[in-house]
Amino acid sequence: MTAVRAVRHWVGRSARTGRGRVLLAAVTAVALAIPSVIGFLLVSAADDGGGAPERVASIGVMAPLSGASADAGSSVRNAVTLAVEEANRDRTVPGWKLEVVAHDDLSRPDGGAAGADLFADDKRMIGVVGPLSSSVAMVSLDRLGEAGLPVISPSNAEPTLTERPEAPDDRPYPTYFRLSGTDEQLSAVAADYAVHTLGRSRISVVDGSPDYGMITLAERFARDAREAGATVPAVHRVEGGSTDDDEIERTARAIRDEAPDLVYLATGAAFAGELRQAFADEGVSVQVLGADGLLSHDYVERAQSLADGDVITDLSVPASRLPSAGAFVAAYTKRFGAPEGLDNLLPDGSSAGSASESGSTGQTGQTGQNSPSSESSPSSENGQSGLSGGSETATPQGRVQPSADTRSNQRRGDGAAGAAANSSGSSDLSEQERAVQRSRDAELAVLRADAIPPVAAYAYDAARALIRAAAAVLPGRTEVSKAARAAVVDAVGAGEYAGVTGRIAFDARGDLRSPRVALYSVLAERFVPLQVEAGG
């Protein structure tokens, strides 16, 4: 229309004459034809080698991209972007180009509702990765399901998203899948660890969990701990997302009076960190066992050294404990960069040499040259990865000690370890110096892997599950129709493959068949992987 208006203005003064009217009609016809010509050229440019034009399908990302959970949400967006870029490069879906559409759900129900409307109305949308929060899922899944969109969450834990308590055989959201375990599994593992591994018998419980009108995570833990033989004096209900001083002090005094030998916290990280300081103020010296909300730097920054030895449970296994994660870590780090200052976390703060320069993850057979899309089976079943490198040793009590190699490095204290690390190509290195170099390379590999939020690897597998399904459904189709979406849902549900996080296969409710629970110990404001347990 802009071109037409310009033409009309150009010939306007002569339009009253017959010649002017003829000229106006002729030029207007040419102008109207211009968009069609341009459109033809664009379609022709997209035509690869004279075949059918390349079409576009979208994968949505619903995650918190701002606020306290932005690190996790951004890593999810990055991981999905990585998977899509690899698929486009490899032409995984013939005749189709994939794109990522990300929505910041703010980790709030209203943000989730807005994202659901956005994705449901997108005619190119083939599936959604996310949301991360169960509260967001509960307000968005109906709308996404009505649009027929397959949804794969890397982290939702609320059990009722896949099973109604009043109708166990009824699947609430037929297009929904998740790659994490549930709060039911997280609670069972935490209670067993508290009673049978740590040997605790009197456990105070603080409940700041989201309340969906059913049993909360903290209430599940209290039930499971009592069934395992422990005494739970009370479950203290708090506003776990706040840092109200009065509530924190009141809770700390109540727990002091209960004299527990363990405190279970299912709250936000900020509240837990401030409560940890309040324990010290009240003279309470006790270990904390935390739910996944504490797996945040906000907790350790507020609690500082008081958190050392605390144990945190989570439904995402860290990359250093995933046998097939090496290539993903290398590709993710190459594409999005590694956090600055990783070298400074090593014992003497010096460079780690070849590992930092080459992008090697330290994992056998998994270097930066291997394609992250490789579907090799995990090399072990217990979550132990070649990335671990022996950088720390965690005791059953949750305390973490440096490994023998690390202690050796610390004892050297004369900069020799740093010199060896910076001279990795030198022929006059002693065997001892080479051993130190290998140890430091392995330690940096672990740091690099665990600097990536664990949920990223699960988001990468979620995106790949959608891409694999799209590759089976879209070729030969001309649009992302509702029938195509339904076929993608069926393909996701029937699919089974070796992913970065393990075997990807769903049961009839959309739950992962083999979920796991990771336990971390806190050491010097870091979360050190302790062990991985089966969640099923």
N, C-alpha and C positions, 0 to 999 in steps of 0.2 A: 504494500500500500504506500510506503514511503516513496518508492520509485515512481509509482503512478502519479502521486501528488506533485512530485518534482516535474514530471513531464507536462502535467496540466498547467502548472505555473509558467513553464517555458513557452507554451503555445497559446496561452490564454488570450493575449491581445488580438490574435488573428482568428479566434474561434468563431467570430460572427460571420465570416465569409465562408463560402462553400469550400474553398481551398483549406481554410483553417479547420473546418469540421472534418474533412477528409484526413488532413495531417494529424489532427488529434486522435482520430480513431485508429489510424495506422500505428502511430507511436505508442498509444496506449496498449494496443495488442502486443507489440514487441515487449513493452515493459512487463505486461502480465506474464509473458512467456519466460522472462528471465529466471524467476524462482524455479520453474520446472526444469530449465536447462541446468541450473546450479545443482538442483537435487539429483538430476541424472548423473552429473559429473561426480558428485559425492558417492552415489551408489556404485558408480563404475570404479571409483578409486578404492572402495571397500571390497570390490570383487577381486579375489585373489586368483589370478591366472585364468579368468574367464568363467569361473564357476559361479555358484549362487553367492549373493552378497552376505557378508558377515553380519550376524545379528547380535544383539546385546542382551544379556541377562544380568540381574543384580543379585548380590547377596547382602542382606542387611546385617548390621552389627548394632545390637541394643546393649549399651553398657554405660556406666558413669564415666564421662570424659572430663569432668570437672569435679571439684570438691575433694573430700577426704579419700575417696576411692579411685581417684583419677589415674594413679599409677597402674592399678590392676586393669581398669577399663581401657586405658590407652594401650596396654600390652595386648589385650584381646583384639583391639582394632588392628594393631600391627601384625599380629599373628595371622589374622584372616587376610590382611592385605598381602602378606608373604605367600600364603597358599594360593591366592587368586593370581598373583603375578607369575608364580611358577606354572600354574595351569595354563595361563595365556601364552607363556613362552613355549610350553610343550604342546600347545594346541590339544589339550586334553578333551575339550568339548568341540569336536569338528564343526566348523561353520558358525561358531558362536564365540563372542568375546565376553568375558565376565568383568563386572565392576563391583566395587564395594561402596555401599551407602551406609554411613555411620550416623547413629542418632544418640545424643547424650540424654540418657534417661534420668540423670541426676541421682540415681539410686532411690527414686521416689515413685510412688504409684502414679502421680499425675504425669511425670515424665514418661513412664511406661505406657500410659494410655495414649499420650500424644504420639509416641513412636509406633504403637500398634496401628493407629489410624494412618500414619505416614506410609508404613510398609504395606498395609492392606490395600491402599489405593494406588500403589506403584505397579503398573501393568508389566514391568520388566522383572519384578521380584520373584526369585525362584526359591528362596529360603532365608531363614534368619539364624544367626549365631547370637546367643544370649537369651534372655537377660541373665545378669549375674545374681541379682537379688531375687529371692523367692517372693517377697512382697510385690516387686515389680511384675513378676511372672503372673501372680494371681489376678492382676487387673488387665493384663495384656493378652493372655492366651485365648480367651474367648474370641476376641476380635480377629486375631491372627488365624485362629482355627476356622472361623467363618469364611475367611478368604482362601482357605485351603492351603495355607503356607506351612511347610515343614519348619519346625523350630527346634534347634538343638542347643541346650544350655550347657556350658562347661562347668557350672558350679551350683545350680539350685539344689537345696538340701531338704526342703519341706516335703515330708513323705506323701502328703495328700495331693500333691500335684500329679501323681501317677496312680493313686489308689484312694477311693473314697472309703472312709471307715465303715460307713453304713452299707456299702455295696462293694465289697472287695473285688468282684469280678467286673466292675464297671470302670472303664478307663475314662477319666474326666476329660482329657484333651487328646483326641486321637491323632493329631499331627505333631505332638510334642514328644521330645526325647531329651535325655540328659546323660552326660558323661561322668557325673559325680555320683557318689553314694548319697545317703540320706542322713538326717539327724538321728534317726533310729540307729543306724550303723555307727555313726560317730560317737554317740553316747555309750553304746555297748562296749566299744573298744576302749574308750576313756575310763569307764568304770572298772573294767577288767584290769587295765594297767595300774590304776590307782590302788586297787585292793590286792591284786595278786603279784604285781611286779614291784611296786613301791612299798607294799605292805602297810598301807594306811588303814586305820580302823575308825577314825573319827573325822568326818569331812564336813566342813561348812560349805554351803552352796549359795552363790550370789546370782540372781536371775535378772538379767537385763535383756533377755532374748525377745525377738519379735513375738507377739502374741496374736495368733490367727484364730483364736477362739477354741483352740485345741491344746494339747499338752505342749509345753515349750521344751526347748533343748535342755535347759537346766532341770526342769521337772523330770524329764526322761532320765538324765544322769542320776538324780537323787533316787529315783525308783530302781535303776540298775545297780547303783552302789549298795543300796540296802539289800537287794536280792543277793548280792555277792558277799554280804556279811558285815558291811560297814555300818556305823551309826551316822546318821545325818540329822543333827539337832533341828535344823530349820532350813527353809529355802527363803532367802531374803530377796523380795521383789524390789527392784530399783529401776529408775529411768536410766537405762544403760547407755543411752546416747548423749547424756549430758555430763557436766562436771560440776554439779551443784555441791558446794563445800559442805553444807549442812548434811546432806544425804550421805556424802562420802564419810564424814566423821562419824555419823550415827551408825553406819554400817560397820566401820572399823571397830567401834567400841563393842557392838553386838558380837562380832566375831572374836574379839579378845575375850569376852566373857564365856564364849563357848569352848575355848581352849582346844581348837582342832589341831590335828597333825597334818592336815592338807586343806587347802581352800580351792574350790572349783569355781572359776569365773566364766560366766557366759554373758559378757557385756561388750560394749564398744571398747576400743583400744584406749581412748583418752580417759574414760572413767576408770578402767582397770589400772592404768599407769598412776593416776592420782590416788587410787585406793591402795596401791602398793606402797606409796609414800606414807599414807595415813597409817598403815600397819606399823611401819617403823616408828612413827610418832607415838603410837599406843603401846610400843614395846612388844609387838607381835612378830615373832620370827618364825615364819612358816613358809613352806614351799607352795607355789601356786600351780595348779593344773588348769590350763585355759582352753576355751573353745576357739574356733577359727577366727573370731573377731579380734583376738589378741595378736594375730599374726600380722602385725603392722609396726612400722618403725615408730609410730606415735606411742605405742606401748613402751618400747624400750627407751625411747628418748625421755619419757616422763619418769619411768621407774628407775632408769639408769642401772647402776650396779646391783641394786636391790633385786632386779629380775634375774640375775645370774642363777642358773640351775632350775628355773621354772620350765615347765613342759607345756607345749602348745600342740593341740591336735587339729588336723585339717584334712579335708577330703581330696586335696590335690597333692600329688606326689611331686617333690621338687625335681628339677631336671637332672641334678647330679645323681639321683637314684633311679633314673629311667634308662634302662639299657640301650634303647634305640634313639636317645635324644641328642647324640653327639652332632649329627649333621644338622638337625634343627637349630641347636644352639649356635653353631658356626654360621649358618645362613642368617639367622635372626640378628646376631651380633654384627655381621657384615652389612646387613641392610639398614639396621636402625642404630648401630653403635652400642658400645658397652659403657656402663656408668663409669665416670671418671673416679680415679682414686682407688681402684681395686688393688693395685700394687702396694698401696700404703697399708693394706690389711695384712700383708705378709709380715713375718716376724721382724725383719730389720728394715722394712719399708723400701727396699731397693727394687729395681726392675726384675721381672721374672724371665727375662730373656726370650727364648724362642717361642714359648707359648703365647706371650703377648704379641709377638710380631707375626706369627704365622696364622693365628686364628685357630690353632689346634685346640681341641677340647680335651685332649688327654685320654680319649676313649679309644680303646683298641678297635681298629677297623672303621672308625667314624671320624674322618677328618673333614676339613672345610671343603675338600674336593668332592666329597660324596654328595649325591643329590639328596636333599631333605625329603623328596617324595619317595625315597626307597621304602619298600614295604617288607623289609627283612624282619623276621620274627625276633622278639626280645631274646637276649642271650641268657637270661636266667628268669626264674619265677619268683624270686624273693625281693625284687626291687633293687638289688645291689648293682651298681654301675661301675664301670671302669673309670668313671670320672672321679670317684671318691678319693683316690690317691692317698688315703690315710692321713688327711690333714688334721682331723681331730678324732678323739675316741670318747664316746659317750658311755657313761656307766649306767647300770640299771636304775640308779637313784636319780638319773636325769642330769647328773653333773658331767661336764665335758672337760676333758683334759687334752692338751696337745699331744700329737703322736710323738714317737721316739725321734723321728727325723726332724720334726718341728722343734722339739726341745734341743736337739743337737744344733740346729741352726741358731737358736736363741743363745745357747751357751757360747757359740763362737764369738759373737759380739765384736769382732775386729774388722768387720766389713768383708771378710774373705768370701763369705757366701754370696754377697752381692757382686764381688769381683768375678766369681765363678759364673754367676748367672749372666753377667754381661759379656762373658768370653766363651759363649757356648760353642763357637766354631774353632777354638784354639786347640792345637794338637798337644799342648803341654799340660792340659788339665790332668790332675791326678784322679784316680778312681773315686776317691772320697769327694772331690769337688764335683765330679760328674754325678755322683749320687745325690749330692745336695741340689744340683741343678734340676735333676729329674724330679726330686721331691717338690721343689718350688714350682716347677711347671705344672705338676699335678695339682698343687694347692690352688694356683691361679685358675686352672681349668674349672675346679669346683666353684670358686668364687664367681667366675664368669657365668657359669650355668645357673647358680642359685641367685644371681643378681636379676635374672629374668623372673618376674612373678610366676609362680607355678601354674596359675590359671591360663597363661599364654599357650602352653603346650596343649592343653585341653581344647582351647579355642581353635588352634591350628588343626587338630584332629576333627573337630566339629565342622570346620570349613571344608576339609578334605572329604568328609562323609557326604556333604551336600554336593561337592564337585563330582565325586564318583557317581552319585545318583544322577546328576544332571548329564554326565557323559553317556549314561545309558538311556536317557529319556529325550534329550533335546535334539540330537542330530536328526535331520529330516523334517523337523517341525518348523513352522514359520513364526510362531509366537509363544509366549509363556501363557498358555491358557490354563483354566482351572483343571482341565484334564491332565495337563502336563504337571501341574503342581501335585495332583493326586498321585500320579505315577512316581514322582520324586519321593513323596512320603512313603509309598510302598517299597521303593528301592532302598531308602535309608533303613527302614525297619527290617528288611531282609538281608541287608549287607553284613559282611563280616570281613575284617582285614586287620593286619598288624599295623597299628598306629604308633606314633611317638610315645603315647602314654600307656601302651599295652594293646591287648586285643580289643578291637572295637566291634561290639555286637550287642544288640538290644533284645530284651525279652518282650513278651506280649504287651506289657504296660508301657514300654518306652524307657525302662530303666536299663542302665548298663549291667551286663551279666556278671562282670567280675570287678566290682568297685573295691577301692582300697582306702586305707586311712594312714596318713603320715603323722609321725610324732617328731617334734622339734624340741631341742633344748636351747635355752638362751645362754649365750656366752659373749660378754663384752659388746652388748647391743647388737648381736647377730643371732639369727635363727639357724642353728646347726642341725641338719637332719639327723635324727636319732635312730628311727627304725620305721618300717612300713608293715602294716598289718592288713590282712584280708578283711574287707568290710562286709562280705556276704556271709 
